[in-house]
């Protein structure tokens, strides 16, 4: 009696039969692909601006970091640690100039020397530049008007002979505003830092009360409209990251500003560097619904809130990322 039944004959001879399909038998040798699970790996990388190509990226505010090996199927990129520069010039070349007109004279440009200033130092710098105007009619004194009840300090500029106008609107050195919301889109002058707005301001007026108040007894004195605020745009540093051309933006910014990966909140000028803490400086970008197929490079950019590269005075930065990926 044969020990091989009818069904076994169909399998051995690769014949068709009830409940059977022709097959090469390869399926008996291969694993079920649906049951294979890829291993989840975590790779920690230290992105140091000193490791950049200095010929291509001379400034530490923008550079490309090349991973030791490309990572595939990246699920998330997490900022966990690092240090960033926190000594940023509050007067920079891109916003350090404005226009001034003395009565009966041509308009001149006042340019403040780039640097980091306290309020007292900036008052002295502005006074020095005003008194350096060729052929000026006034001798200028720059002080502050202090309103103790409100603990606010308004800039006060006094001339000796003729009236003058600080022009933060009617010349090329003016800030950019969203005309629908009046939100600042870029600063191109020191107006807001000194305590002025988007306008021209004439001596003989005190603007500190919220509306211009004429001061006939002081016709050559100008008082600002807002308190001085030297850290207005420099208490926040924006980190932007691209991975092989893909933006890793996880924070949405308003009024048309560029989204970013992370925002660092700093106390500018108190220390040269700010050490990051995972409890307060933690950000994670997750690629959903599918992972990023491959990452070989990270392009790091440090910018102000208007999307412009931030001048870091050649100080370096270091960022630690934990990358979760599949292998």
C-alpha positions in Angstrom: 0.0 0.0 0.0 1.4 3.4 -1.0 2.2 5.8 1.9 1.9 8.9 -0.4 -1.7 10.0 -0.8 -3.3 11.8 -3.8 -2.6 15.3 -2.4 1.0 14.5 -1.9 1.3 13.4 -5.6 -0.1 16.8 -6.7 2.6 18.6 -4.6 5.5 16.4 -5.7 4.6 16.5 -9.4 3.6 20.2 -9.3 0.3 19.3 -10.7 -3.0 21.1 -10.4 -5.6 19.6 -8.3 -8.4 20.4 -5.9 -7.4 23.3 -3.6 -3.9 23.5 -5.1 -2.2 26.0 -7.5 1.0 25.4 -9.6 4.0 26.8 -7.8 7.8 26.7 -8.1 8.0 26.0 -4.3 9.9 29.2 -3.7 7.3 30.4 -1.2 8.4 27.5 1.0 11.9 28.9 1.2 11.1 32.7 1.6 10.0 34.4 4.8 6.7 36.1 4.9 7.7 39.7 4.1 4.7 41.1 6.0 6.1 39.6 9.2 9.6 41.2 8.9 10.1 44.1 11.3 12.8 46.6 10.7 14.9 47.5 13.7 14.4 51.0 15.2 17.7 52.7 15.8 18.6 56.0 17.5 21.7 57.9 16.3 22.9 60.9 18.2 24.9 63.4 16.3 26.8 66.5 17.4 26.4 69.4 14.9 29.3 71.7 15.5 29.8 74.8 13.4 33.6 74.3 13.6 33.2 71.2 11.5 31.9 73.1 8.5 33.7 73.9 5.2 35.0 77.4 6.0 35.6 78.2 2.3 31.9 77.6 1.4 30.4 78.7 4.7 32.6 81.4 6.2 30.0 82.4 8.8 28.8 80.2 11.6 25.2 81.4 11.2 24.7 79.2 8.1 26.5 76.0 7.2 26.1 72.4 6.0 26.8 69.5 8.3 27.5 66.1 6.5 26.5 63.0 8.5 29.2 60.3 8.9 26.9 57.9 7.1 23.5 58.6 5.4 20.5 57.5 7.6 17.5 55.9 5.9 13.8 55.9 6.9 14.2 58.7 9.4 11.2 58.9 11.7 12.1 61.9 13.8 14.9 64.4 14.6 15.0 65.7 18.2 17.1 68.6 19.6 18.4 67.5 23.0 21.3 69.7 24.0 24.0 72.2 22.8 25.1 75.8 23.2 24.5 78.9 21.1 26.0 82.4 21.0 24.0 84.9 23.1 26.1 88.0 22.7 24.5 89.6 19.6 25.1 93.2 18.5 22.0 95.2 19.2 23.2 97.8 16.6 24.1 96.2 13.3 25.0 97.6 9.9 21.6 96.6 8.4 19.6 98.7 10.9 22.1 101.2 12.3 21.3 104.3 10.1 18.6 106.9 9.9 18.1 110.4 8.5 18.1 113.8 10.2 17.3 117.3 8.9 18.1 120.5 10.6 16.0 123.6 9.8 17.1 125.1 6.6 19.7 122.4 5.9 19.9 119.3 3.7 19.1 115.9 5.1 22.0 113.9 6.4 22.5 110.3 7.4 23.4 109.4 10.9 25.1 106.0 11.2 25.6 104.3 14.6 28.7 102.1 15.0 27.8 98.4 15.1 28.2 96.9 18.5 26.5 95.8 21.7 25.3 98.7 23.8 23.7 99.4 27.1 21.2 102.2 27.1 23.8 104.6 28.6 26.4 103.6 26.0 23.9 104.1 23.2 23.0 107.5 24.4 26.6 108.5 24.2 27.1 106.9 20.8 24.1 108.8 19.3 25.3 112.1 20.9 28.7 111.5 19.4 27.4 110.8 15.9 25.0 113.8 16.0 27.8 116.1 16.9 29.9 114.7 14.1 27.6 116.0 11.4 29.6 118.2 9.0 28.5 121.8 9.1 25.9 121.2 11.8 24.0 124.1 13.4 23.3 122.4 16.7 25.3 121.0 19.5 23.4 118.0 20.7 22.8 116.5 24.1 21.2 113.1 24.4 19.8 112.0 27.8 16.7 110.2 29.0 13.4 111.3 30.4 12.5 109.0 33.2 8.9 108.5 34.3 9.2 107.0 37.7 5.6 105.9 38.2 5.8 103.8 35.1 9.5 102.9 35.4 10.1 103.8 31.8 13.0 105.6 30.1 12.4 107.7 27.0 15.2 109.1 24.9 15.5 112.9 25.0 17.5 114.8 22.3 18.2 118.5 22.7 19.8 120.9 20.2 21.0 124.4 20.9 20.1 126.6 18.0 17.6 125.3 15.5 14.8 122.7 15.2 15.5 119.3 13.7 13.6 116.2 12.6 14.4 112.5 13.1 13.2 110.8 9.9 12.2 107.2 10.3 9.6 107.2 7.6 10.2 109.7 4.7 13.7 108.4 3.7 15.2 105.0 2.7 16.0 104.1 6.3 12.6 102.9 7.3 11.2 99.7 8.7 8.9 97.3 6.9 5.4 96.9 8.2 2.5 94.7 7.1 0.0 97.4 6.0 -3.0 95.2 7.0 -1.9 94.6 10.6 0.9 97.1 11.1 3.1 94.2 12.4 6.8 94.7 11.8 8.1 92.6 9.0 11.8 93.9 9.1 13.8 96.5 10.9 16.0 98.7 8.7 16.6 101.5 11.2 17.3 101.9 15.0 13.9 103.6 15.4 12.2 100.9 17.6 15.4 100.4 19.7 15.7 104.1 20.4 12.0 104.4 21.2 10.5 105.7 18.0 7.9 104.3 15.6 7.2 104.3 11.9 7.1 108.1 11.4 9.1 111.4 11.4 9.6 113.2 14.7 10.2 116.9 15.0 11.9 118.7 17.9 9.7 120.9 20.1 7.4 117.8 20.8 7.2 115.3 23.6 5.8 112.1 22.3 6.1 110.1 25.5 2.5 110.7 26.6 1.1 108.7 23.6 0.4 111.8 21.6 2.7 114.6 20.5 2.6 117.5 23.1 4.2 120.7 21.9 6.8 122.1 24.2 7.2 125.9 23.4 9.6 126.3 26.3 11.9 123.7 24.8 11.6 124.2 21.0 14.8 122.2 20.3 14.0 119.2 22.4 12.6 115.9 21.1 11.3 113.1 23.4 10.7 109.6 22.0 7.3 108.0 21.8 8.2 104.6 23.3 10.6 103.4 26.0 14.0 102.4 24.8 14.1 98.7 24.1 17.5 97.4 22.9 16.6 93.8 23.1 13.3 94.1 21.3 14.2 91.9 18.3 17.2 90.1 19.8 15.8 88.1 22.7 14.7 85.4 20.3 17.0 83.4 18.0 15.4 81.2 15.3 16.8 77.9 14.2 16.1 76.7 10.6 17.0 73.2 9.4 16.9 71.6 6.0 17.6 67.9 5.4 18.8 67.4 1.8 16.5 70.2 0.6 13.5 69.4 2.8 12.5 72.0 5.4 12.2 70.6 8.9 9.8 73.3 10.1 7.8 72.4 13.2 6.9 75.9 14.6 4.4 78.0 12.7 5.1 81.8 12.8 2.5 84.5 12.3 1.9 87.4 9.8 3.8 85.7 7.0 7.1 85.1 8.8 9.1 82.1 8.0 8.4 78.9 10.0 11.2 77.4 11.9 12.5 74.3 13.7 13.0 75.9 17.1 13.1 79.3 18.9 15.8 80.0 21.5 14.9 82.6 24.1 18.0 84.3 25.4 19.1 87.2 27.6 21.3 88.9 25.1 24.6 90.2 26.3 24.6 88.7 29.8 26.7 85.7 28.7 28.7 84.9 25.6 26.9 81.6 25.2 23.6 80.1 26.3 23.7 76.4 27.3 20.7 74.5 26.1 18.6 72.4 28.5 16.4 69.5 27.3 13.6 70.7 29.7 13.3 74.1 28.1 15.0 73.8 24.7 13.5 70.6 23.5 12.1 70.2 20.0 11.2 67.2 17.9 10.3 67.0 14.2 8.3 63.9 13.3 8.0 62.8 9.7 4.4 61.6 9.3 2.7 59.6 7.8 5.9 58.2 6.2 9.5 58.5 7.2 12.1 60.6 5.3 13.7 58.1 2.9 17.3 59.3 3.3 19.2 62.0 5.1 22.9 62.7 4.3 23.2 66.4 5.2 21.7 68.9 7.5 21.8 72.6 6.6 21.7 74.8 9.7 20.7 78.4 9.7 20.5 80.9 12.6 18.2 83.8 11.8 16.3 86.7 13.4 12.5 86.7 13.6 12.4 88.3 10.1 14.2 85.5 8.5 17.5 87.3 8.0 20.8 85.6 8.9 21.8 86.7 12.4 25.3 88.2 12.8 27.0 86.0 15.5 30.3 87.9 15.6 32.1 84.7 14.5 31.1 82.8 17.6 30.5 79.1 17.1 27.5 76.9 18.0 27.0 73.3 18.9 23.7 71.4 18.7 23.0 67.8 19.7 20.3 65.9 17.8 18.9 62.4 18.4 17.7 60.9 15.1 15.3 57.9 15.2 15.4 55.8 12.0 14.7 52.3 10.7 17.3 49.8 9.5 
